[in-house]
Amino acid sequence: MASHNNVTVTLEDALSNVDLLEELPLPDQQPCIEATAVSLTYRANFDTNFEDRTAYVTGIAKYIEEATVHSELNKLLEEGESYAVTLYTWRSCSRAMPQIKSNNQPNRKQIYETFVDVLRPEVTKLVNFMYFQQRAIDVFCRDVKRLCHAEKKKDFVSEAYLLTLGRLINMFAVLDALKNVKASIKNDYAAYRRAAQFLKVMADPQALRESQEVVLFLANNDKITRTLKENLEKIQGYEELLVDIVNLCVDLFEQRQYVMPAEKHMLIKVIGFGLYLIDTKENNIYKMDQKKRINLTKIDRIFKQLEVVPLYGDIQIPVFTYIKKSANYESHKSFWNPDMSSAAQYNLLEHLQPIRDSHMRYISELARHSNKEVTTAQKDTGRTEDENRVLYEIALRGLRLLSRWTSLVTELFSWKLFHPAETRDIKAQEAEEYERATRYNYTSQEKFALIEVIAMIKGLQVLMNRMESVFCEAILRTVYAEMQDFVQVTLREPLRVATKKKKTLVVSIIRAVRETCADWLRGVEPNDPALKGEKDPKNGFSFEVPRRTVGPSSTQLYMMRTMLESLTADKGGTGRKTLRKELESIFTVEPLEKFHKKTYFFTCMLNFSETLQACCDLSQLWYREFFLEMTMGERIQFPIEMSMPWILTDHILETKEPSMMEYILYPLDLYSDSAQYALSTFKKQFLYDEIEAEVNLCFDQLVYKLSEQIFAYYKALAASILLDKRFRTECQNFGIHILYPPPNKYETILRQRHLQLLGRSIDLNRLISQRIRTSLQRSLDLAIARFESSDFTSIVELDQLVEVNRLTHSLLSKFLTLSEFDAMLREANHNVMAPYGRITLHVFWELYYDFIPNFCYNGSTERYVRTKLSFIDPPSRDKPPTAAPSYLFGSKALNSAYSRVNSLYTTFVGIPHIRCMVKLLEYQGIAVIMEELLKIVKGLLQNTILQYTKVLIDVMPRKCKLPKYEYGTKGVVAYYSAHLQDIAQYPDLKVNLFRNFQEVGNTIIFFRLIEQSLAVEEVCDLLHASPFQNIIPKPHVKPGEKLEVKLKRLEAGFAPLHVVPVIEKLGSQEQLADTREGDLLTRERLCCGLSMFEVVLSRIRSFLDDPVWSGEEPINGVINIDECTEFHRLWSAIQFVYCLPLKENNFTPEESYGEGLNWAGCTLITLLNQQRRFDALDFSYHILKINKVDNVNEDINGIPVGRLVDRIRKYQILNGQIFAVLRKYLKAGEGENPPVEQIRCYKPPIHQSVMEGM
């Protein structure tokens, strides 16, 4: 210990050991919704097959001899099982052989040689099988003859021996049935024989004779059973032994003295086949029933419980078939009442609730002991005998429950295979036999019940496997304690009485049992007075029975049970001698009988792992060799749509039943069972390869469908959350209910990170993550593609789709590892490296080719609507891409709801659209759009509009005065109509110039709306960021409180959230630099005193560099009053023109151009500093002023003055509003750098006479 304590570990070694901890796999907390995960199977087989029988020389000699026979029969059973595997898994080779078209075919010999070489090993097995069945029949008949000999007819025959003979009977029935149904064996052997004869490899007479025997053997159906029956009929009294076997099977079945499903079905087959063997003309089973030697009524009741039982693999047999083939059936047909249409035993729905109840009770009890035994393993003392006995009983009850449920599933499957779906079903009419037996043969309720039962079987198997070590220890200790207590304590009294009564045979048997099984303390048997038939001393006789964790050997257990059975067996009515009556006269045999029945389960319990696996084996639900044989080579293998594991799995996926979703992985374990059976029992690699290939396909389908479902579910959930609540309420008022997706248990599936399937560990979470990542990417790409195939109004739908996908990503990110949503959006937008993406390009495309020229603005509603007078056709667009509802808003109902909502935004463009655009494009995209739009404005102002302006300035009269008030409204209107007639009649004025001004005005308004929307977004960002930047709003102060104190208290409370000081204390320099930069960028927003619209106006002002905009210098050096050389005078003329009322059915300027016309003119006037001159000298305003004085309301030269004045008044108000907005932005810009004030001094006016005198 000292040296151990002095061991030192270097720091380097310690750190390396700590690093190794990162590679240590730790069990996660994923829910267990899969079957037993076994990548490596280990089984220890302690069954010696009586090889150690000579070690028990103290046993009764004849039972040791019986063990020898037993061993031989067991070897026959193993060999018979191997031939059963060969027959069942036989696939036709002759169909794959190239056809010989003529005798002169050049490669004929090569084909035959290859075929013979390939098939020779299998043909050898067939020949050996023929000899085996002959040898097996001979051995069986030899034993039957020996047991039916006159000298041994009255001797006791053990239950185990009779059961082994029953297994042999079952083997004969199975082998004969397999030989009958496998037509491919006959075809292959015939082809092999032809090829061998052609190649002359069967030249010697012995080979030819052997070949002929094989042909006859294969050609004759029921050859084995007929030969067996013929040989048995030659044995006198064989029926007595078979009656004993049948009665034993009936008793075991009624008392449920079986554990594994195969044992149960074997009992039924032995009963039916045994009656067939017994029933002859000489031995009438119906007369035996009358003589009470067998009970056919009881057997009929059993057959009605199980009408169809699995024979081998997917081959099933109605048990009444054996009865119908018997010799005396026709004359006693009325005795039997086989009603195969009732199928009460196979109605799984009736058994489902009792199964649920028993499952719940058992797992509750199991969980209690599991928590006690596994999770609280810190106790120093071991378990008591009572605790071990309770665990033993729990394990046995669990095995029997699993066996009962597995039997129910396999029996239902066999019954369905035997009763395919009715051909009246339209789908089943065109389906093949196996498809009608599987795919169309189960109702939805039956599939759900089947899934639930399979899940309970596999789930309970997992729980019992977890406690395997606890169970195995408890089983060993309990079996040992039970045996030793019985041998050393319970048998003392019978031994004492038998010795005293001088029952020599009984004493020898009891002593043989004790000597065979007793494990005396210290290896020495105590000097027990019971051995001499004496009573115990007055002070008592005590001895200690040892306790060990070890069980008896198979031979030891067999010897003990056989010898006990010879004492307790009640064979009354059979004529065989027993010791029971002799024993009952001297002591009670019930304890011995009770112990004997209890020990029946010891063999299964001692092989707990193998028994548990056998009780949960559902491999039969996949195998379909019989039905493949029925296709006569048309199918190599059935598709997954006919495979039972996939049918159940797909049913959950198709129905989307929430209660079944956690069971979705359990049906897949049927593949693991089948693969295990293919490798361990069938030992056929090709079967495993087929299973593996189907698993790969099914699992791919599962991941694909499951990913699609999960994605659609969470997409629908996100869309439901984001759907407008008022819209949902209005729909409900009209009786339209838009429901939220029902809760589903996808979370449990998404947490599966190491699913075990065929020994492989699969990260289901990662696979689903990959597919959902792809679906999200495709969904975003589809959203952008839909936007690219629509006009600008669909940007609202794009924003909704992006937000729905964002919320979907957020919901799924709780369980899946997904890329960042912004990165996925950039990838879909093709904006990873490019300065602008698909959305930006399409926005600009729509703005330039459709929105700016074809929409007109209304300031009252702050909306653009499509103009009624369009001079440019909308651009051609691609057809919107089609996709599943899950890639839009999740479901058809939600797609329809959102389509209704979005239809409200398709007739106009307003603030909602601009906000969506701002949110999607962000600063970079907005900058690109604004820069390109400014280029368009520049092109219009410096090219088209400038040229028209120069032309119209020349067309304008050189002077156009403001007429005096004395002329009245009539004179003024007539004056302006005459002077501006050339302008009004200019052909391109309304067609081109107005449209160009409209485009400029629409663009300017668009810039302003962008700034307003940006300001809203930035204010929200600043409000969210304010707690992290130490920006605290001024709190409400109650009377008596001080503002400074309250502010300091708030600052102290929010101080831990202030990012920059925290990073200064705890972060690195790089982190600090990034934090400060981020803080600065957050604070310096456009809404914080900066104006983007002001910059736009400044840029537009820079475009107005041509002298024509400002006009000629005034003659008086101050202002042009009557001269028409400045832009505001031209705009006054233009305004007069569009103020003129139009006739009916003509489009007004408001309908054609909207307020964009006014915004363009007013903006140019403002930027040219001509607003005051425009307000003072405008022609239309002058008419309005004069009309206010004379109130004339009549037509002047066809111009209705009242309507004209009304239009002028409206435009004056609109212009005033526009000028006010523009002045606000321009004055805000001039506030920082006010221009130099220019002051001009004017001399007092001088009279003309004074001027002349001077």
Order of alpha helices (4+ residues) and beta strands (2+ residues): alpha-alpha-alpha-alpha-alpha-alpha-alpha-alpha-alpha-alpha-alpha-alpha-beta-beta-alpha-alpha-alpha-alpha-alpha-alpha-alpha-alpha-alpha-alpha-alpha-alpha-alpha-alpha-alpha-alpha-alpha-alpha-alpha-alpha-beta-beta-alpha-alpha-alpha-alpha-beta-beta-alpha-beta-alpha-alpha-alpha-alpha-alpha-alpha-alpha-alpha-alpha-alpha-alpha-alpha-alpha-alpha-alpha-beta-beta-alpha-alpha
